[in-house]
């Protein structure tokens, strides 16, 4: 597990952090010179700019502004991308697109080693959270697992909703081969120094059985 501070988010449908999440971010982000967003939609420039500004505003409205914010997408030159990552205080892996598109962008821009070595807090939402795991399944594309960034051993299924039968069944299928953590929106895993804290509603899914995440499950993840 990567040292430093990691956060995995499912989604923020109202485009606001909860009070509990904001309080943790305030504690963990004392330095806020630069936040760098990395898109999962490398060619959708207008959307990337809008999402970058919109997600930045989520921090700003909680009294957590950064001096600079920007997004890495296909427009970003590799040397600039690496420099942005190396100098960031927070890196946010965005959602809204395919997991492999984001991973390919990170490789293309030569950012992987910079991500491993940087001092920044690293956050993910939706596809970004999925990509932080050692093994990722993007069931919108395929049920086949592939290598993620390897920052954590937590494989997640985001936007869990018991009434979304299609997503529910896909999550159960994922769990036939691995343990999956189904995250409802507004939930989070916070990881620091091998210790894991949880906010919101998250389920542990194994062998097609879904159960509420327990303290024992968290302790097992910390091993």
C-alpha positions in Angstrom: 0.0 0.0 0.0 1.3 3.4 -1.0 2.5 5.6 1.9 0.9 9.0 2.2 -2.8 9.9 2.1 -5.2 8.3 -0.3 -9.0 8.8 -0.7 -11.4 6.7 -2.7 -14.8 8.3 -3.5 -17.8 6.8 -5.3 -19.4 10.0 -6.5 -20.9 13.3 -5.5 -24.3 13.6 -7.3 -25.1 17.0 -5.8 -21.5 18.2 -6.5 -20.8 18.9 -2.8 -18.6 17.2 -0.2 -20.4 16.0 3.0 -19.4 17.6 6.2 -17.6 14.5 7.4 -15.6 14.2 4.2 -14.8 18.0 4.2 -13.5 17.8 7.8 -11.1 15.0 6.9 -9.8 16.8 3.8 -9.3 19.9 5.9 -7.1 17.9 8.3 -5.1 16.2 5.5 -4.5 19.1 3.1 -2.7 21.8 5.1 -0.6 22.8 2.0 -2.8 23.8 -1.0 -0.6 25.3 -3.6 -1.7 23.1 -6.5 -4.3 20.5 -7.2 -4.0 18.5 -10.5 -7.0 16.6 -12.0 -6.3 13.6 -14.3 -9.2 12.9 -16.7 -10.8 9.6 -17.6 -12.0 11.3 -20.9 -8.7 12.3 -22.5 -10.2 13.9 -25.7 -13.2 15.6 -24.2 -11.6 19.0 -23.6 -14.7 21.1 -22.9 -16.0 18.6 -20.4 -12.5 18.3 -18.8 -12.3 22.0 -18.3 -15.8 22.2 -16.9 -15.2 19.2 -14.6 -11.9 20.5 -13.4 -13.4 23.9 -12.5 -16.5 22.3 -10.9 -14.5 19.8 -8.8 -12.2 22.6 -7.7 -15.2 24.6 -6.5 -16.2 21.7 -4.3 -12.9 22.3 -2.4 -13.2 26.1 -2.5 -16.8 26.1 -1.0 -15.5 24.2 2.0 -12.7 26.8 2.6 -10.1 24.6 1.0 -9.0 26.7 -2.1 -5.8 25.9 -4.0 -3.6 28.6 -5.5 -3.6 26.6 -8.8 -5.7 24.0 -10.4 -5.5 22.3 -13.8 -6.4 19.1 -15.7 -4.1 16.6 -17.5 -5.6 15.3 -20.7 -4.4 14.7 -24.3 -3.5 18.4 -24.7 -0.9 18.2 -21.9 2.7 17.7 -23.0 4.4 14.8 -21.2 7.1 16.8 -19.6 4.5 19.3 -18.3 2.3 16.5 -17.1 5.2 15.0 -15.1 6.1 18.4 -13.7 2.5 19.1 -12.6 2.3 15.7 -10.8 5.7 16.2 -9.1 4.7 19.6 -7.8 1.1 18.9 -6.8 -0.2 18.9 -3.2 -3.2 16.9 -4.3 -3.8 14.7 -7.4 -7.4 13.8 -8.2 -8.1 11.0 -10.6 -11.5 11.9 -12.2 -14.4 9.7 -13.3 -16.9 9.9 -16.1 -15.0 7.8 -18.6 -13.4 4.3 -19.1 -10.9 3.2 -16.6 -8.4 2.0 -19.3 -8.6 5.4 -21.0 -7.3 7.0 -17.9 -4.6 4.4 -17.3 -3.5 4.8 -20.9 -3.3 8.5 -20.6 -1.1 8.2 -17.4 1.2 5.9 -19.2 1.3 8.0 -22.4 2.2 11.1 -20.5 4.9 9.3 -18.4 3.1 10.0 -15.2 3.1 6.6 -13.5 6.5 6.9 -11.8 5.8 10.5 -10.9 2.6 9.4 -9.2 4.5 6.7 -7.3 7.2 9.1 -6.1 5.2 12.3 -5.5 4.5 13.8 -2.1 0.8 14.6 -3.0 -2.3 13.2 -1.5 -4.0 11.1 -4.2 -7.8 10.9 -4.6 -10.0 9.1 -7.0 -13.7 9.2 -7.8 -15.6 6.6 -9.8 -13.2 5.4 -12.5 -10.4 7.1 -10.7 -11.1 5.2 -7.5 -11.3 1.9 -9.4 -7.9 2.6 -11.0 -6.2 3.0 -7.7 -6.5 -0.7 -7.0 -4.0 -3.4 -7.9 -6.7 -5.1 -9.9 -9.5 -3.2 -11.6 -12.7 -4.4 -13.3 -14.6 -1.8 -15.4 -17.8 -3.8 -15.9 -19.2 -1.1 -18.3 -16.5 -2.3 -20.7 -15.7 -5.9 -19.7 -15.8 -8.3 -16.8 -12.1 -9.1 -17.3 -9.8 -7.8 -14.6 -6.7 -5.7 -15.5 -3.8 -4.1 -13.6 -4.6 -0.8 -12.0 -2.1 1.7 -10.4 -1.5 -0.5 -7.4 -1.9 2.1 -4.7 -4.3 -0.1 -2.6 -5.7 -3.6 -2.5 -9.3 -2.4 -2.4 -11.2 -3.2 -5.6 -14.3 -1.1 -5.7 -17.6 -0.9 -7.5 -18.8 2.6 -7.5 -22.3 4.2 -7.5 -23.9 1.2 -5.8 -27.6 1.5 -5.5 -29.8 -1.5 -4.5 -32.5 -0.4 -6.9 -30.1 -0.3 -9.9 -30.5 -4.0 -10.8 -28.0 -3.9 -13.7 -25.2 -2.5 -11.6 -26.1 -4.7 -8.7 -25.8 -7.8 -10.9 -22.5 -6.7 -12.4 -21.1 -6.2 -8.9 -22.2 -9.7 -7.9 -20.5 -11.1 -11.0 -17.3 -9.2 -10.1 -17.4 -10.9 -6.6 -17.3 -14.4 -8.1 -13.5 -14.0 -8.6 -12.5 -11.4 -6.0 -13.7 -9.5 -3.0 -15.3 -6.2 -4.1 -16.3 -3.2 -2.1 -19.6 -1.7 -3.3 -19.6 2.0 -2.5 -22.8 4.1 -2.5 -22.4 7.7 -3.6 -21.1 10.1 -0.8 -19.1 7.3 0.7 -15.3 7.2 1.0 -12.3 5.1 2.0 -9.5 7.2 3.6 -6.1 5.4 3.8 -3.1 6.8 5.6 -0.1 4.9 7.0 -1.8 1.6 6.5 -4.9 2.7 8.6 -8.3 2.8 6.9 -11.3 4.9 7.8 -14.7 4.7 6.1 -17.4 7.3 5.5 -20.9 6.6 4.3 -22.4 3.3 3.2 -20.0 0.6 1.8 -20.6 -3.2 1.4 -18.2 -6.1 1.2 -19.2 -8.5 -1.6 -17.7 -11.9 -1.9 -19.0 -15.0 -3.8 -22.1 -13.1 -4.8 -22.9 -12.3 -1.1 -23.3 -8.7 -0.1 -22.9 -7.6 3.5 -22.4 -4.3 5.3 -18.7 -3.5 5.8 -17.7 -4.3 9.4 -14.8 -3.2 11.6 -13.4 -6.8 11.2 -13.4 -6.3 7.4 -11.5 -3.1 7.7 -8.9 -4.6 10.0 -8.4 -7.4 7.5 -7.9 -4.9 4.7 -5.2 -3.2 6.8 -3.1 -6.3 7.1 
